[in-house]
Amino acid sequence: QQQVKQSPQSLIVQKGGISIINCAYENTAFDYFPWYQQFPGKGPALLIAIRPDVSEKKEGRFTISFNKSAKQFSLHIMDSQPGDSATYFCAASSGGYQKVTFGTGTKLQVIP
Amino acid sequence: DARVTQTPRHKVTEMGQEVTMRCQPILGHNTVFWYRQTMMQGLELLAYFRNRAPLDDSGMPKDRFSAEMPDATLATLKIQPSEPRDSAVYFCASAGDSYNSPLHFGNGTRLTVT
């Protein structure tokens, strides 16, 4: 049973454009939603995270939007750059524990 | 810059052989995870430890996989006997004590079983 569904599987965006990745979850006990970024040959690394008591969190060009009633959250990358080309994973956990359930990943390619 | 160290980075072995992967978590991190990444399944949690005690290994095929933490600086994942379907990238991650402490991943062991 996939608890965190992520789309699209892959995404091509032109430099300067907006990249949008969407995730949906089922388990209402989830209370922490991180996004991880993975470059080829490397392990995933935390990019940005949000708690469900806020609807949006912004860090530089990266913004998480969160809709608790719809059980959906999304990552927006503004002014996308070739250096943002990577695989992005949404994730969720509950109770402050680090046991994290990951989405299936989105491979982003930003073309010049 | 503290980081999780995994060895070996690459391993090619024949079906039926034993494989041992090692992980050195970040000093002071008390929670250690093993994940497996494949194209089909994405990132799957195999097992995790807190303060060296196994908390959950429900994601691991028990008949062939075993995970241990002999001490606070070493975690191991063993497959015996290995099968071609075990071919994947295996990641170790560690996390600290604080609430929602982020996972710090190593760079993985790429396992190929022929």
HADDOCK unambig.tbl for C-alpha pairs under 7 A between the chains (distance, minus, plus):
assign (segid A and resid 41 and name CA) (segid B and resid 107 and name CA) 6.64 0.50 0.50
assign (segid A and resid 42 and name CA) (segid B and resid 107 and name CA) 4.55 0.50 0.50
assign (segid A and resid 43 and name CA) (segid B and resid 105 and name CA) 5.20 0.50 0.50
assign (segid A and resid 43 and name CA) (segid B and resid 106 and name CA) 5.51 0.50 0.50
assign (segid A and resid 43 and name CA) (segid B and resid 107 and name CA) 4.54 0.50 0.50
assign (segid A and resid 43 and name CA) (segid B and resid 108 and name CA) 6.36 0.50 0.50
assign (segid A and resid 44 and name CA) (segid B and resid 105 and name CA) 6.11 0.50 0.50
assign (segid A and resid 45 and name CA) (segid B and resid 104 and name CA) 6.55 0.50 0.50
assign (segid A and resid 45 and name CA) (segid B and resid 105 and name CA) 6.72 0.50 0.50
assign (segid A and resid 46 and name CA) (segid B and resid 102 and name CA) 6.65 0.50 0.50
assign (segid A and resid 96 and name CA) (segid B and resid 99 and name CA) 5.03 0.50 0.50
assign (segid A and resid 96 and name CA) (segid B and resid 100 and name CA) 4.90 0.50 0.50
assign (segid A and resid 97 and name CA) (segid B and resid 100 and name CA) 6.23 0.50 0.50
assign (segid A and resid 98 and name CA) (segid B and resid 100 and name CA) 6.01 0.50 0.50
assign (segid A and resid 98 and name CA) (segid B and resid 101 and name CA) 6.80 0.50 0.50
assign (segid A and resid 102 and name CA) (segid B and resid 43 and name CA) 6.39 0.50 0.50
assign (segid A and resid 104 and name CA) (segid B and resid 42 and name CA) 5.04 0.50 0.50
assign (segid A and resid 105 and name CA) (segid B and resid 42 and name CA) 6.95 0.50 0.50
